C-alpha cells in the first residue's frame, strides 16, 4: 500500500501548480513557497501567485530552478466580474512582468444570466494578450452547478482559445468536484483533446488527487496526463506528497 502511495506521489509532483493566493500574502511567504518547488529530483509544474510577486519569484527561482518551474498568476480573480478592458490590461501586465501562464476567471455569472457572448469575447481577448503564454480559464464550476452550464462554459472557453480549463478559484463554497471534472474532460475529448484540464480547490491529499487522475486516465488515456495537459492547483497537496515520498504520514490542513 505504501509503495502504491509512493508511486502515486511520484506521478503527482510534476502536475502541481504550487499555489498561494491569499489576500495577506507577503514577500516572505512567496520566498518560502519558492523553496518548496523541488521534491527530491522532481519539480512541481508551476508556481501560482499574485501578479505583484512575479518579479520576486522569478528572482528566487532564477539560479536553480529557472528552466524547471513555470510562473503562473491569476486575472479577473476571484469573482470573474471585472470589465473586459481591465482584464485584458491585467493580463498584459502579468505577461510584461514575466508570467509564463495566466489563469483567468471566466465571467460565469454572466453565463448564468444567459449571456454566452461575454465569456467568448473575454477568453479570446485574453488569449490574444497572452501571446505564446499559456491561458487557463477558471470556470467556477461549484457556482455554475448545472451540468449543462459547466458543459457550455467548457465548450465556450475551448473554442475561444483556452489552453486549459480549470474547475475553480478555491475561493467559493464548492470548488473542484469529480462530477464537474468528468464533464470538463468529456468536453475536452469531444473538442479534440488539445486543451488541458486543471483541478483546483480542496485537493489536499493523494486520495483526493487520485480521483481526478482516474477520471483523466479513463476519459483521455494515461499518456495524455502530463504537465502540458493536466494540473492540480494546490498548496496543501504537496505536503502529503512529500511526506509519502519520505515514508511518513501527513495530516492535511484546510488550505487551498
TILUM-906701 format. One record per residue (C-alpha): z, x, y; residue in three letters; chain; residue number from 1. Coordinates in pm, whole numbers, plus 50000, padded with zeros to 5 digits. Layout:
% TILUM-906701
dovo up = Z; east = X; north = Y; rotor = ala; lummar = A; bati = NUM
...
//
This chain:
% TILUM-906701
dovo up = 50000; east = 50000; north = 50000; rotor = unk; lummar = A; bati = 1
dovo up = 50087; east = 50278; north = 50245; rotor = unk; lummar = A; bati = 2
dovo up = 49760; east = 50455; north = 50157; rotor = unk; lummar = A; bati = 3
dovo up = 49573; east = 50132; north = 50236; rotor = unk; lummar = A; bati = 4
dovo up = 49750; east = 50108; north = 50571; rotor = unk; lummar = A; bati = 5
dovo up = 49669; east = 50470; north = 50648; rotor = unk; lummar = A; bati = 6
dovo up = 49302; east = 50414; north = 50570; rotor = unk; lummar = A; bati = 7
dovo up = 49305; east = 50109; north = 50795; rotor = unk; lummar = A; bati = 8
dovo up = 49481; east = 50305; north = 51070; rotor = unk; lummar = A; bati = 9
dovo up = 49218; east = 50576; north = 51050; rotor = unk; lummar = A; bati = 10
dovo up = 48947; east = 50316; north = 51089; rotor = unk; lummar = A; bati = 11
dovo up = 49115; east = 50151; north = 51387; rotor = unk; lummar = A; bati = 12
dovo up = 49189; east = 50455; north = 51609; rotor = unk; lummar = A; bati = 13
dovo up = 48830; east = 50519; north = 51729; rotor = unk; lummar = A; bati = 14
dovo up = 48786; east = 50148; north = 51803; rotor = unk; lummar = A; bati = 15
dovo up = 49075; east = 50118; north = 52050; rotor = unk; lummar = A; bati = 16
dovo up = 49036; east = 50074; north = 52424; rotor = unk; lummar = A; bati = 17
dovo up = 49383; east = 50202; north = 52516; rotor = unk; lummar = A; bati = 18
dovo up = 49487; east = 49969; north = 52795; rotor = unk; lummar = A; bati = 19
dovo up = 49726; east = 49945; north = 53087; rotor = unk; lummar = A; bati = 20
dovo up = 49652; east = 49659; north = 53326; rotor = unk; lummar = A; bati = 21
dovo up = 49990; east = 49582; north = 53479; rotor = unk; lummar = A; bati = 22
dovo up = 50041; east = 49500; north = 53845; rotor = unk; lummar = A; bati = 23
dovo up = 50318; east = 49759; north = 53862; rotor = unk; lummar = A; bati = 24
dovo up = 50113; east = 50041; north = 53703; rotor = unk; lummar = A; bati = 25
dovo up = 50188; east = 50378; north = 53860; rotor = unk; lummar = A; bati = 26
dovo up = 50013; east = 50715; north = 53855; rotor = unk; lummar = A; bati = 27
dovo up = 50288; east = 50841; north = 53625; rotor = unk; lummar = A; bati = 28
dovo up = 50219; east = 50560; north = 53378; rotor = unk; lummar = A; bati = 29
dovo up = 49847; east = 50636; north = 53377; rotor = unk; lummar = A; bati = 30
dovo up = 49912; east = 51008; north = 53323; rotor = unk; lummar = A; bati = 31
dovo up = 50133; east = 50915; north = 53028; rotor = unk; lummar = A; bati = 32
dovo up = 49860; east = 50689; north = 52890; rotor = unk; lummar = A; bati = 33
dovo up = 49608; east = 50971; north = 52917; rotor = unk; lummar = A; bati = 34
dovo up = 49838; east = 51177; north = 52696; rotor = unk; lummar = A; bati = 35
dovo up = 49802; east = 50923; north = 52415; rotor = unk; lummar = A; bati = 36
dovo up = 49424; east = 50926; north = 52374; rotor = unk; lummar = A; bati = 37
dovo up = 49430; east = 51163; north = 52076; rotor = unk; lummar = A; bati = 38
dovo up = 49596; east = 51088; north = 51742; rotor = unk; lummar = A; bati = 39
dovo up = 49565; east = 51381; north = 51504; rotor = unk; lummar = A; bati = 40
dovo up = 49197; east = 51475; north = 51511; rotor = unk; lummar = A; bati = 41
dovo up = 49088; east = 51128; north = 51625; rotor = unk; lummar = A; bati = 42
dovo up = 49036; east = 50987; north = 51972; rotor = unk; lummar = A; bati = 43
dovo up = 49051; east = 50632; north = 52099; rotor = unk; lummar = A; bati = 44
dovo up = 48721; east = 50492; north = 52225; rotor = unk; lummar = A; bati = 45
dovo up = 48822; east = 50443; north = 52586; rotor = unk; lummar = A; bati = 46
dovo up = 49099; east = 50419; north = 52840; rotor = unk; lummar = A; bati = 47
dovo up = 49101; east = 50082; north = 53022; rotor = unk; lummar = A; bati = 48
dovo up = 49278; east = 50091; north = 53359; rotor = unk; lummar = A; bati = 49
dovo up = 49253; east = 49952; north = 53710; rotor = unk; lummar = A; bati = 50
dovo up = 48974; east = 50098; north = 53920; rotor = unk; lummar = A; bati = 51
dovo up = 49211; east = 50270; north = 54162; rotor = unk; lummar = A; bati = 52
dovo up = 49327; east = 50500; north = 53881; rotor = unk; lummar = A; bati = 53
dovo up = 48982; east = 50612; north = 53760; rotor = unk; lummar = A; bati = 54
dovo up = 48984; east = 50938; north = 53956; rotor = unk; lummar = A; bati = 55
dovo up = 49330; east = 51027; north = 53832; rotor = unk; lummar = A; bati = 56
dovo up = 49240; east = 50951; north = 53471; rotor = unk; lummar = A; bati = 57
dovo up = 48917; east = 51147; north = 53496; rotor = unk; lummar = A; bati = 58
dovo up = 49109; east = 51448; north = 53627; rotor = unk; lummar = A; bati = 59
dovo up = 49369; east = 51420; north = 53350; rotor = unk; lummar = A; bati = 60
dovo up = 49107; east = 51396; north = 53075; rotor = unk; lummar = A; bati = 61
dovo up = 48864; east = 51649; north = 53217; rotor = unk; lummar = A; bati = 62
dovo up = 48964; east = 51966; north = 53034; rotor = unk; lummar = A; bati = 63
dovo up = 49049; east = 51849; north = 52682; rotor = unk; lummar = A; bati = 64
dovo up = 48906; east = 51502; north = 52637; rotor = unk; lummar = A; bati = 65
dovo up = 48621; east = 51453; north = 52885; rotor = unk; lummar = A; bati = 66
dovo up = 48348; east = 51413; north = 52626; rotor = unk; lummar = A; bati = 67
dovo up = 48556; east = 51220; north = 52376; rotor = unk; lummar = A; bati = 68
dovo up = 48710; east = 50933; north = 52572; rotor = unk; lummar = A; bati = 69
dovo up = 48531; east = 50689; north = 52800; rotor = unk; lummar = A; bati = 70
dovo up = 48694; east = 50534; north = 53106; rotor = unk; lummar = A; bati = 71
dovo up = 48680; east = 50158; north = 53143; rotor = unk; lummar = A; bati = 72
dovo up = 48800; east = 49930; north = 53419; rotor = unk; lummar = A; bati = 73
dovo up = 48810; east = 49557; north = 53500; rotor = unk; lummar = A; bati = 74
dovo up = 48645; east = 49342; north = 53767; rotor = unk; lummar = A; bati = 75
dovo up = 48687; east = 48976; north = 53868; rotor = unk; lummar = A; bati = 76
dovo up = 49022; east = 49019; north = 53696; rotor = unk; lummar = A; bati = 77
dovo up = 49215; east = 48831; north = 53576; rotor = unk; lummar = A; bati = 78
dovo up = 49117; east = 48482; north = 53693; rotor = unk; lummar = A; bati = 79
dovo up = 48737; east = 48514; north = 53696; rotor = unk; lummar = A; bati = 80
dovo up = 48716; east = 48321; north = 54021; rotor = unk; lummar = A; bati = 81
dovo up = 48601; east = 48571; north = 54287; rotor = unk; lummar = A; bati = 82
dovo up = 48280; east = 48524; north = 54485; rotor = unk; lummar = A; bati = 83
dovo up = 47982; east = 48686; north = 54316; rotor = unk; lummar = A; bati = 84
dovo up = 47912; east = 48924; north = 54605; rotor = unk; lummar = A; bati = 85
dovo up = 48270; east = 49051; north = 54588; rotor = unk; lummar = A; bati = 86
dovo up = 48249; east = 49101; north = 54211; rotor = unk; lummar = A; bati = 87
dovo up = 47923; east = 49292; north = 54239; rotor = unk; lummar = A; bati = 88
dovo up = 48072; east = 49511; north = 54512; rotor = unk; lummar = A; bati = 89
dovo up = 48379; east = 49568; north = 54296; rotor = unk; lummar = A; bati = 90
dovo up = 48155; east = 49667; north = 54005; rotor = unk; lummar = A; bati = 91
dovo up = 47956; east = 49907; north = 54224; rotor = unk; lummar = A; bati = 92
dovo up = 48280; east = 50066; north = 54344; rotor = unk; lummar = A; bati = 93
dovo up = 48402; east = 50110; north = 53987; rotor = unk; lummar = A; bati = 94
dovo up = 48077; east = 50283; north = 53890; rotor = unk; lummar = A; bati = 95
dovo up = 48094; east = 50503; north = 54200; rotor = unk; lummar = A; bati = 96
dovo up = 48448; east = 50604; north = 54106; rotor = unk; lummar = A; bati = 97
dovo up = 48326; east = 50715; north = 53763; rotor = unk; lummar = A; bati = 98
dovo up = 48379; east = 50422; north = 53528; rotor = unk; lummar = A; bati = 99
dovo up = 48180; east = 50450; north = 53205; rotor = unk; lummar = A; bati = 100
dovo up = 48245; east = 50086; north = 53119; rotor = unk; lummar = A; bati = 101
dovo up = 48321; east = 49773; north = 53320; rotor = unk; lummar = A; bati = 102
dovo up = 48498; east = 49469; north = 53173; rotor = unk; lummar = A; bati = 103
dovo up = 48415; east = 49173; north = 53400; rotor = unk; lummar = A; bati = 104
dovo up = 48572; east = 48830; north = 53368; rotor = unk; lummar = A; bati = 105
dovo up = 48319; east = 48551; north = 53314; rotor = unk; lummar = A; bati = 106
dovo up = 48360; east = 48254; north = 53554; rotor = unk; lummar = A; bati = 107
dovo up = 48496; east = 48045; north = 53272; rotor = unk; lummar = A; bati = 108
dovo up = 48642; east = 47769; north = 53488; rotor = unk; lummar = A; bati = 109
dovo up = 48300; east = 47710; north = 53644; rotor = unk; lummar = A; bati = 110
dovo up = 48159; east = 47669; north = 53292; rotor = unk; lummar = A; bati = 111
dovo up = 48438; east = 47426; north = 53206; rotor = unk; lummar = A; bati = 112
dovo up = 48339; east = 47224; north = 53513; rotor = unk; lummar = A; bati = 113
dovo up = 47978; east = 47206; north = 53390; rotor = unk; lummar = A; bati = 114
dovo up = 47826; east = 47499; north = 53580; rotor = unk; lummar = A; bati = 115
dovo up = 47642; east = 47722; north = 53334; rotor = unk; lummar = A; bati = 116
dovo up = 47438; east = 47898; north = 53602; rotor = unk; lummar = A; bati = 117
dovo up = 47730; east = 48077; north = 53772; rotor = unk; lummar = A; bati = 118
dovo up = 47808; east = 48283; north = 53464; rotor = unk; lummar = A; bati = 119
dovo up = 47445; east = 48371; north = 53403; rotor = unk; lummar = A; bati = 120
dovo up = 47399; east = 48489; north = 53763; rotor = unk; lummar = A; bati = 121
dovo up = 47723; east = 48688; north = 53765; rotor = unk; lummar = A; bati = 122
dovo up = 47656; east = 48871; north = 53439; rotor = unk; lummar = A; bati = 123
dovo up = 47300; east = 48958; north = 53540; rotor = unk; lummar = A; bati = 124
dovo up = 47412; east = 49088; north = 53879; rotor = unk; lummar = A; bati = 125
dovo up = 47696; east = 49293; north = 53730; rotor = unk; lummar = A; bati = 126
dovo up = 47468; east = 49437; north = 53463; rotor = unk; lummar = A; bati = 127
dovo up = 47230; east = 49549; north = 53736; rotor = unk; lummar = A; bati = 128
dovo up = 47522; east = 49700; north = 53929; rotor = unk; lummar = A; bati = 129
dovo up = 47637; east = 49885; north = 53617; rotor = unk; lummar = A; bati = 130
dovo up = 47305; east = 50058; north = 53564; rotor = unk; lummar = A; bati = 131
dovo up = 47336; east = 50258; north = 53243; rotor = unk; lummar = A; bati = 132
dovo up = 47710; east = 50195; north = 53215; rotor = unk; lummar = A; bati = 133
dovo up = 47847; east = 49956; north = 52952; rotor = unk; lummar = A; bati = 134
dovo up = 47918; east = 49598; north = 53065; rotor = unk; lummar = A; bati = 135
dovo up = 48175; east = 49400; north = 52869; rotor = unk; lummar = A; bati = 136
dovo up = 48210; east = 49031; north = 52959; rotor = unk; lummar = A; bati = 137
dovo up = 48552; east = 48870; north = 52915; rotor = unk; lummar = A; bati = 138
dovo up = 48513; east = 48504; north = 52816; rotor = unk; lummar = A; bati = 139
dovo up = 48882; east = 48399; north = 52824; rotor = unk; lummar = A; bati = 140
dovo up = 48839; east = 48201; north = 52503; rotor = unk; lummar = A; bati = 141
dovo up = 49201; east = 48082; north = 52494; rotor = unk; lummar = A; bati = 142
dovo up = 49138; east = 47881; north = 52810; rotor = unk; lummar = A; bati = 143
dovo up = 48789; east = 47769; north = 52715; rotor = unk; lummar = A; bati = 144
dovo up = 48942; east = 47648; north = 52384; rotor = unk; lummar = A; bati = 145
dovo up = 48645; east = 47432; north = 52283; rotor = unk; lummar = A; bati = 146
dovo up = 48426; east = 47593; north = 52014; rotor = unk; lummar = A; bati = 147
dovo up = 48122; east = 47454; north = 52197; rotor = unk; lummar = A; bati = 148
dovo up = 48226; east = 47620; north = 52524; rotor = unk; lummar = A; bati = 149
dovo up = 48308; east = 47950; north = 52353; rotor = unk; lummar = A; bati = 150
dovo up = 47966; east = 47944; north = 52189; rotor = unk; lummar = A; bati = 151
dovo up = 47795; east = 47855; north = 52517; rotor = unk; lummar = A; bati = 152
dovo up = 47975; east = 48128; north = 52711; rotor = unk; lummar = A; bati = 153
dovo up = 47885; east = 48382; north = 52441; rotor = unk; lummar = A; bati = 154
dovo up = 47519; east = 48284; north = 52450; rotor = unk; lummar = A; bati = 155
dovo up = 47502; east = 48293; north = 52830; rotor = unk; lummar = A; bati = 156
dovo up = 47669; east = 48635; north = 52850; rotor = unk; lummar = A; bati = 157
dovo up = 47450; east = 48795; north = 52583; rotor = unk; lummar = A; bati = 158
dovo up = 47126; east = 48651; north = 52718; rotor = unk; lummar = A; bati = 159
dovo up = 47220; east = 48767; north = 53070; rotor = unk; lummar = A; bati = 160
dovo up = 47262; east = 49127; north = 52955; rotor = unk; lummar = A; bati = 161
dovo up = 47620; east = 49180; north = 52833; rotor = unk; lummar = A; bati = 162
dovo up = 47665; east = 49490; north = 52619; rotor = unk; lummar = A; bati = 163
dovo up = 47986; east = 49345; north = 52473; rotor = unk; lummar = A; bati = 164
dovo up = 48154; east = 49008; north = 52479; rotor = unk; lummar = A; bati = 165
dovo up = 48532; east = 49016; north = 52487; rotor = unk; lummar = A; bati = 166
dovo up = 48784; east = 48750; north = 52394; rotor = unk; lummar = A; bati = 167
dovo up = 49048; east = 48767; north = 52664; rotor = unk; lummar = A; bati = 168
dovo up = 49216; east = 48927; north = 52963; rotor = unk; lummar = A; bati = 169
dovo up = 49554; east = 48937; north = 52789; rotor = unk; lummar = A; bati = 170
dovo up = 49694; east = 48751; north = 53092; rotor = unk; lummar = A; bati = 171
dovo up = 49690; east = 48391; north = 52969; rotor = unk; lummar = A; bati = 172
dovo up = 49899; east = 48192; north = 52720; rotor = unk; lummar = A; bati = 173
dovo up = 49642; east = 48213; north = 52438; rotor = unk; lummar = A; bati = 174
dovo up = 49439; east = 48533; north = 52407; rotor = unk; lummar = A; bati = 175
dovo up = 49246; east = 48665; north = 52107; rotor = unk; lummar = A; bati = 176
dovo up = 49225; east = 48431; north = 51809; rotor = unk; lummar = A; bati = 177
dovo up = 49039; east = 48462; north = 51481; rotor = unk; lummar = A; bati = 178
dovo up = 48869; east = 48126; north = 51538; rotor = unk; lummar = A; bati = 179
dovo up = 48720; east = 48235; north = 51871; rotor = unk; lummar = A; bati = 180
dovo up = 48624; east = 48575; north = 51732; rotor = unk; lummar = A; bati = 181
dovo up = 48434; east = 48414; north = 51446; rotor = unk; lummar = A; bati = 182
dovo up = 48228; east = 48204; north = 51686; rotor = unk; lummar = A; bati = 183
dovo up = 48155; east = 48504; north = 51908; rotor = unk; lummar = A; bati = 184
dovo up = 48050; east = 48721; north = 51615; rotor = unk; lummar = A; bati = 185
dovo up = 47827; east = 48444; north = 51480; rotor = unk; lummar = A; bati = 186
dovo up = 47652; east = 48419; north = 51817; rotor = unk; lummar = A; bati = 187
dovo up = 47612; east = 48798; north = 51829; rotor = unk; lummar = A; bati = 188
dovo up = 47448; east = 48784; north = 51485; rotor = unk; lummar = A; bati = 189
dovo up = 47220; east = 48498; north = 51591; rotor = unk; lummar = A; bati = 190
dovo up = 47119; east = 48689; north = 51905; rotor = unk; lummar = A; bati = 191
dovo up = 47008; east = 48995; north = 51709; rotor = unk; lummar = A; bati = 192
dovo up = 47330; east = 49193; north = 51662; rotor = unk; lummar = A; bati = 193
dovo up = 47282; east = 49435; north = 51952; rotor = unk; lummar = A; bati = 194
dovo up = 47571; east = 49305; north = 52163; rotor = unk; lummar = A; bati = 195
dovo up = 47918; east = 49434; north = 52079; rotor = unk; lummar = A; bati = 196
dovo up = 48247; east = 49248; north = 52033; rotor = unk; lummar = A; bati = 197
dovo up = 48590; east = 49326; north = 52175; rotor = unk; lummar = A; bati = 198
dovo up = 48912; east = 49157; north = 52065; rotor = unk; lummar = A; bati = 199
dovo up = 49183; east = 49182; north = 52329; rotor = unk; lummar = A; bati = 200
dovo up = 49523; east = 49032; north = 52395; rotor = unk; lummar = A; bati = 201
dovo up = 49805; east = 49004; north = 52142; rotor = unk; lummar = A; bati = 202
dovo up = 49674; east = 49255; north = 51887; rotor = unk; lummar = A; bati = 203
dovo up = 49979; east = 49471; north = 51824; rotor = unk; lummar = A; bati = 204
dovo up = 49984; east = 49558; north = 51453; rotor = unk; lummar = A; bati = 205
dovo up = 49744; east = 49685; north = 51190; rotor = unk; lummar = A; bati = 206
dovo up = 49774; east = 49347; north = 51021; rotor = unk; lummar = A; bati = 207
dovo up = 49653; east = 49182; north = 51344; rotor = unk; lummar = A; bati = 208
dovo up = 49362; east = 49426; north = 51365; rotor = unk; lummar = A; bati = 209
dovo up = 49267; east = 49375; north = 51001; rotor = unk; lummar = A; bati = 210
dovo up = 49191; east = 49008; north = 51066; rotor = unk; lummar = A; bati = 211
dovo up = 48920; east = 49094; north = 51320; rotor = unk; lummar = A; bati = 212
dovo up = 48778; east = 49379; north = 51115; rotor = unk; lummar = A; bati = 213
dovo up = 48745; east = 49149; north = 50815; rotor = unk; lummar = A; bati = 214
dovo up = 48556; east = 48894; north = 51025; rotor = unk; lummar = A; bati = 215
dovo up = 48319; east = 49158; north = 51163; rotor = unk; lummar = A; bati = 216
dovo up = 48264; east = 49311; north = 50819; rotor = unk; lummar = A; bati = 217
dovo up = 48177; east = 48970; north = 50676; rotor = unk; lummar = A; bati = 218
dovo up = 47951; east = 48848; north = 50956; rotor = unk; lummar = A; bati = 219
dovo up = 47793; east = 49172; north = 51079; rotor = unk; lummar = A; bati = 220
dovo up = 47848; east = 49417; north = 50794; rotor = unk; lummar = A; bati = 221
dovo up = 48084; east = 49719; north = 50779; rotor = unk; lummar = A; bati = 222
dovo up = 47822; east = 49961; north = 50910; rotor = unk; lummar = A; bati = 223
dovo up = 47799; east = 49761; north = 51234; rotor = unk; lummar = A; bati = 224
dovo up = 48169; east = 49815; north = 51308; rotor = unk; lummar = A; bati = 225
dovo up = 48155; east = 50132; north = 51514; rotor = unk; lummar = A; bati = 226
dovo up = 48277; east = 50207; north = 51870; rotor = unk; lummar = A; bati = 227
dovo up = 47931; east = 50122; north = 52002; rotor = unk; lummar = A; bati = 228
dovo up = 47970; east = 49766; north = 51873; rotor = unk; lummar = A; bati = 229
dovo up = 48338; east = 49690; north = 51815; rotor = unk; lummar = A; bati = 230
dovo up = 48656; east = 49748; north = 52016; rotor = unk; lummar = A; bati = 231
dovo up = 49018; east = 49647; north = 52030; rotor = unk; lummar = A; bati = 232
dovo up = 49169; east = 49611; north = 52377; rotor = unk; lummar = A; bati = 233
dovo up = 49530; east = 49708; north = 52319; rotor = unk; lummar = A; bati = 234
dovo up = 49823; east = 49926; north = 52412; rotor = unk; lummar = A; bati = 235
dovo up = 50086; east = 49839; north = 52153; rotor = unk; lummar = A; bati = 236
dovo up = 49843; east = 49867; north = 51860; rotor = unk; lummar = A; bati = 237
dovo up = 49822; east = 50245; north = 51892; rotor = unk; lummar = A; bati = 238
dovo up = 50195; east = 50280; north = 51831; rotor = unk; lummar = A; bati = 239
dovo up = 50168; east = 50106; north = 51493; rotor = unk; lummar = A; bati = 240
dovo up = 49858; east = 50308; north = 51407; rotor = unk; lummar = A; bati = 241
dovo up = 50026; east = 50638; north = 51497; rotor = unk; lummar = A; bati = 242
dovo up = 50342; east = 50551; north = 51306; rotor = unk; lummar = A; bati = 243
dovo up = 50139; east = 50459; north = 51000; rotor = unk; lummar = A; bati = 244
dovo up = 49944; east = 50784; north = 51008; rotor = unk; lummar = A; bati = 245
dovo up = 50274; east = 50970; north = 51041; rotor = unk; lummar = A; bati = 246
dovo up = 50418; east = 50781; north = 50743; rotor = unk; lummar = A; bati = 247
dovo up = 50679; east = 50586; north = 50941; rotor = unk; lummar = A; bati = 248
dovo up = 50725; east = 50226; north = 51048; rotor = unk; lummar = A; bati = 249
dovo up = 50693; east = 50081; north = 51399; rotor = unk; lummar = A; bati = 250
dovo up = 50845; east = 49767; north = 51547; rotor = unk; lummar = A; bati = 251
dovo up = 50581; east = 49612; north = 51774; rotor = unk; lummar = A; bati = 252
dovo up = 50660; east = 49520; north = 52135; rotor = unk; lummar = A; bati = 253
dovo up = 50521; east = 49227; north = 52335; rotor = unk; lummar = A; bati = 254
dovo up = 50279; east = 49444; north = 52534; rotor = unk; lummar = A; bati = 255
dovo up = 49904; east = 49385; north = 52567; rotor = unk; lummar = A; bati = 256
//
